[in-house]
């Protein structure tokens, strides 16, 4: 079975979709199955021989293809199936195509759309793609419900395949490495609360800072660390911190490499992620894999991902979030319980499992049985 995959998201500065595509491709390439993969990337992407940072082996044929070539590539490359990993099906194979739709945040909140003429045209295109696909893959039951609700797609046309957690995220306890990281980002030796998500309004950093400020006296030896882009069209971390009078208590080092984020997860006393909308919520499961207790939202996909391994709060209630922070930092037995549950929860999410579930969708779309 020859499957073409949109690998363009793994090239350049990967966001969430880029890392999802990267890890899924690596896991797919590692399956000992009758599967040929053709990874399509943009023109000029293969100057170094393969996409930057690829460590998933050589059993993928990489193909550069411009926008205007892609509609014909499925026929030229004799694909059985095409997998659009980023909301679009740029070509099809003999048996058509499948598409991954991660979440419908922009369709639910079009006021945040960066598109010049708004979100409506994008909504219509994605809905049309979902109906053209042999199968729509998504990353949570919550997102499946959103696709059914907004696009009218029947449940039998949707496959829920949860994300995995990368092996990069595991406890990192080297004291010298962490001391160096503290020095580089200006973090004191005090205990700290960690947030990962940047100034994107749906990640809700404002609630984190406001909640921290409400109980700052009780948390007098605790720092707050905010990771991610500090400025967004609809948010600014420095402005939020100044509004709350928390200058000197909050550290904002911006975006950091995965190794540094892993060290912060591993040494944090608490991880908070009161996001307003998630199709999955990777930081929650990454934090659990590194052994930090988690507080997250009680809405969208986050309860589904966290299970009973986190404290769930209303992300619109600063007092509830502040109370959860204080409760965990004061209660050592609760921290240890959440750490233990988090480790076990994270083990349930693997990229190999996601790859095998994805392969089953490919076989179904091509009309093949489990061993076909």
C-alpha positions in Angstrom: 0.0 0.0 0.0 1.5 3.3 -1.1 0.4 6.3 0.9 1.3 9.9 0.3 1.5 12.2 3.3 1.6 15.9 3.6 4.9 16.3 5.4 5.2 20.1 4.8 4.3 20.9 8.4 7.5 19.3 9.7 9.7 21.6 7.6 10.9 24.9 9.2 9.6 26.2 12.5 7.2 23.4 13.7 4.1 24.2 15.6 1.8 21.7 17.2 0.7 20.3 13.8 4.3 20.1 12.7 5.3 18.0 15.7 2.3 15.8 15.5 3.1 15.1 11.8 6.8 14.5 12.6 6.2 12.0 15.4 3.4 10.2 13.6 5.6 9.9 10.4 8.5 8.5 12.5 6.3 6.0 14.1 4.7 5.0 10.8 8.2 4.6 9.3 9.1 2.2 12.2 6.2 -0.2 11.6 7.1 -3.5 10.1 4.2 -3.5 7.7 3.6 -3.5 3.9 3.5 0.2 3.7 5.3 2.6 1.3 5.3 6.2 2.4 5.8 9.2 0.2 6.4 12.4 2.1 5.5 15.6 0.2 7.3 18.8 1.1 7.5 22.2 -0.5 9.9 23.2 -3.2 13.4 23.8 -1.8 12.8 21.8 1.3 15.2 19.0 0.5 18.4 21.0 0.1 20.0 19.1 3.0 18.8 15.7 1.7 15.8 15.4 3.9 13.7 17.7 6.2 15.8 19.2 9.0 16.1 17.1 12.1 14.5 14.0 10.6 15.7 10.9 12.6 13.0 8.5 11.5 14.9 6.4 9.1 15.2 6.3 5.4 12.2 4.2 4.3 10.2 7.3 3.3 10.5 8.7 -0.2 10.7 12.5 0.0 9.2 14.4 -2.8 9.3 18.2 -3.4 6.1 19.5 -5.0 4.9 23.1 -5.5 1.3 24.1 -4.8 0.3 23.8 -8.5 1.8 20.3 -8.9 0.1 18.7 -5.9 -3.3 18.0 -7.5 -1.6 15.7 -10.0 1.0 14.0 -7.7 -1.3 11.3 -6.5 -1.7 10.0 -10.1 1.9 10.6 -11.1 3.2 8.8 -8.0 0.6 6.0 -8.2 -0.6 6.5 -4.7 -3.3 4.2 -3.2 -4.2 6.9 -0.7 -3.3 10.4 0.3 -3.2 11.7 3.9 -3.7 15.4 4.4 -2.2 16.1 7.8 -3.1 19.8 8.0 -6.9 20.2 7.3 -6.4 19.9 3.5 -6.3 17.2 0.9 -3.9 18.5 -1.8 -4.2 15.4 -4.0 -5.8 11.9 -3.9 -4.8 8.3 -4.6 -6.6 5.4 -6.2 -8.9 5.2 -3.2 -9.1 8.9 -2.5 -7.8 10.5 0.6 -8.1 11.0 4.4 -7.6 14.2 6.3 -6.7 15.1 9.9 -8.7 17.9 11.6 -7.3 18.7 15.0 -9.7 21.2 16.4 -12.2 23.8 15.4 -11.0 26.7 17.6 -11.1 29.2 14.7 -14.5 28.1 13.6 -15.8 28.4 17.1 -14.0 31.8 17.8 -13.7 33.5 14.4 -13.0 36.8 16.0 -9.4 35.5 16.5 -8.9 34.5 12.9 -5.7 36.0 11.3 -7.2 35.7 7.8 -7.8 39.1 6.1 -11.4 38.3 5.1 -12.3 36.3 8.2 -12.8 32.7 8.9 -16.0 31.9 6.8 -14.2 30.9 3.6 -11.8 28.6 5.5 -14.7 27.0 7.4 -16.4 26.2 4.1 -13.2 24.8 2.5 -12.5 22.5 5.5 -16.1 21.4 5.7 -16.0 20.5 2.0 -12.7 18.6 2.5 -14.2 16.7 5.4 -17.1 15.5 3.3 -14.7 14.6 0.4 -12.4 12.5 2.6 -12.9 8.7 2.9 -12.3 9.3 6.6 -11.6 12.2 8.9 -9.1 11.6 11.6 -9.0 13.7 14.8 -7.3 13.6 18.1 -10.0 13.4 20.7 -13.7 12.5 21.2 -14.3 16.2 21.9 -13.0 17.2 18.5 -15.0 14.4 16.9 -18.1 15.9 18.5 -17.1 19.4 17.2 -16.7 18.0 13.6 -20.1 16.4 13.8 -21.7 19.5 15.2 -20.2 22.1 12.9 -19.7 20.1 9.7 -22.6 17.7 10.0 -20.3 14.7 9.4 -21.7 11.4 10.7 -19.8 9.6 13.5 -18.9 6.6 11.3 -16.9 8.9 9.0 -14.6 10.0 11.9 -11.7 8.1 13.5 -10.4 9.3 16.9 -6.7 8.7 17.2 -5.2 10.3 20.3 -1.7 11.8 20.2 1.3 10.2 21.7 3.9 11.7 24.0 7.4 11.9 22.7 10.3 10.1 24.4 11.8 13.6 24.8 9.5 14.2 27.7 10.7 12.2 30.7 12.1 13.3 34.0 15.4 15.3 33.7 17.0 15.6 37.1 20.6 16.7 36.4 21.1 19.5 38.9 24.0 21.1 37.0 22.0 21.3 33.8 19.0 22.8 35.6 21.3 25.3 37.5 22.6 26.4 34.1 19.0 26.8 32.8 18.0 28.8 35.9 20.9 31.2 35.3 20.1 31.6 31.6 16.4 32.5 32.1 16.9 34.4 35.3 15.0 32.0 37.6 15.8 32.0 41.3 16.2 29.0 43.5 12.7 29.3 44.9 9.9 26.9 44.1 8.0 27.7 40.9 4.8 27.2 39.0 5.1 26.5 35.3 2.8 27.5 32.4 3.4 26.6 28.7 1.4 28.1 26.0 2.5 31.7 25.1 0.2 34.7 24.8 -2.3 33.1 22.5 -5.7 34.1 24.0 -7.0 30.5 24.1 -4.1 29.4 26.3 -5.4 31.8 28.9 -2.1 33.1 30.4 -4.0 36.1 31.8 -6.0 33.8 34.2 -2.7 32.2 35.4 -1.1 35.6 36.2 -4.3 36.9 37.8 -4.8 33.8 39.9 -1.1 33.9 41.0 -1.5 37.6 42.0 -4.6 36.9 44.1 -2.7 34.6 46.4 0.8 36.1 46.0 1.2 36.7 49.7 0.6 33.1 50.5 2.9 32.1 47.7 5.6 34.5 48.8 8.5 32.2 48.0 7.1 30.9 44.7 7.9 32.2 41.2 5.8 31.8 38.1 7.4 30.9 34.8 5.5 31.5 31.5 6.9 29.7 28.4 6.0 30.6 24.8 5.7 33.6 22.5 5.3 36.5 24.9 3.3 38.6 22.4 0.2 37.8 20.3 -2.2 39.9 18.3 -4.7 39.5 21.1 -2.4 39.2 24.2 0.9 40.4 25.7 2.4 38.7 28.7 4.4 41.8 29.9 1.2 43.9 29.8 -0.7 41.3 31.9 2.1 41.0 34.4 2.3 44.8 34.8 -1.5 45.1 35.2 -1.3 42.6 38.0 1.7 44.2 39.7 3.7 41.0 39.4 6.9 42.3 37.9 9.8 40.5 39.6 7.7 37.5 40.5 7.1 36.2 36.9 9.8 35.0 34.5 9.0 35.1 30.7 11.9 33.6 28.8 9.9 33.2 25.5 10.2 30.1 23.4 12.6 27.5 24.5 14.0 24.3 23.0 12.4 21.0 24.0 15.4 20.0 26.2 14.9 23.2 28.4 11.1 22.7 28.5 11.6 19.2 29.7 14.0 20.4 32.4 11.4 22.9 33.6 8.6 20.3 33.6 10.8 18.0 35.6 11.8 20.6 38.3 8.5 22.5 38.5 6.5 22.2 41.7 3.2 22.6 39.7 2.1 22.9 36.1 -1.0 25.0 35.2 -2.8 24.9 31.9 -6.2 26.6 32.1 -6.7 26.6 28.4 -10.1 27.8 27.1 -10.2 25.4 24.1 -8.0 22.3 23.2 -8.5 19.6 20.6 -6.1 17.5 22.8 -3.7 19.5 25.0 -0.2 18.1 24.6 1.4 20.1 27.4 -0.8 18.3 29.9 0.4 14.9 28.9 4.0 16.1 28.4 4.0 17.5 32.0 2.7 14.3 33.4 5.4 12.3 31.6 8.0 14.5 33.3 6.5 14.0 36.8 4.9 17.3 37.7 1.4 17.6 39.2 -1.1 19.3 36.9 -4.0 21.7 37.1 -5.9 22.1 33.9 -9.3 23.1 32.5 -12.6 21.3 33.0 -13.7 21.8 29.4 -13.1 20.8 25.8 -10.7 17.8 25.4 -8.7 18.4 28.6 -10.7 16.3 31.0 -10.7 13.5 28.4 -6.8 13.7 28.2 -6.1 14.3 31.9 -8.5 11.7 33.3 -8.2 11.5 37.1 -4.5 12.5 37.0 -5.0 16.2 37.3 -7.1 18.8 39.2 -9.7 20.2 36.9 -10.8 23.9 37.3 -13.1 26.3 35.6 -10.7 28.4 33.4 -12.9 31.4 33.8 -12.8 31.4 37.6 -9.5 33.0 38.8 -10.4 32.2 42.4 -10.9 28.5 41.7 -7.6 28.4 39.8 -5.7 30.2 42.6 -7.2 27.9 45.2 -6.0 24.8 43.3 -2.5 26.3 43.1 -2.3 26.9 46.8 -3.9 23.5 47.7 -1.4 21.5 45.7 1.7 23.5 46.8 0.6 23.1 50.5 -0.3 19.4 50.3 2.7 17.1 49.7 0.6 14.0 49.6 -1.7 15.4 46.9 1.4 16.4 44.9 2.8 12.9 45.1 -0.6 11.3 44.2 -0.9 13.5 41.1 2.7 12.8 40.1 2.1 9.0 40.3 -1.2 9.2 38.5 0.3 11.4 35.8 3.1 9.0 35.1 0.6 6.2 34.6 -1.7 8.3 32.5 1.1 9.4 30.2 2.0 5.8 29.5 -1.4 5.4 27.7 -0.4 7.8 25.0 2.2 6.5 22.5 3.0 7.3 19.0 3.3 3.7 18.0 -0.3 3.2 19.1 -1.3 6.3 17.1 0.6 4.9 14.0 -1.1 1.5 14.2 -4.5 3.1 14.5 -3.7 5.4 11.6 -2.6 2.4 9.5 -5.9 0.7 10.3 -7.7 3.8 8.9 -5.5 3.6 5.7 -6.4 -0.1 5.2 -10.1 0.6 5.8 -10.1 3.4 3.3 -8.4 1.2 0.7 -10.8 -1.6 1.4 -8.2 -4.0 2.9 -8.5 -6.1 6.0 -6.3 -6.1 9.0 -3.6 -8.1 7.2 -4.4 -6.8 3.7 
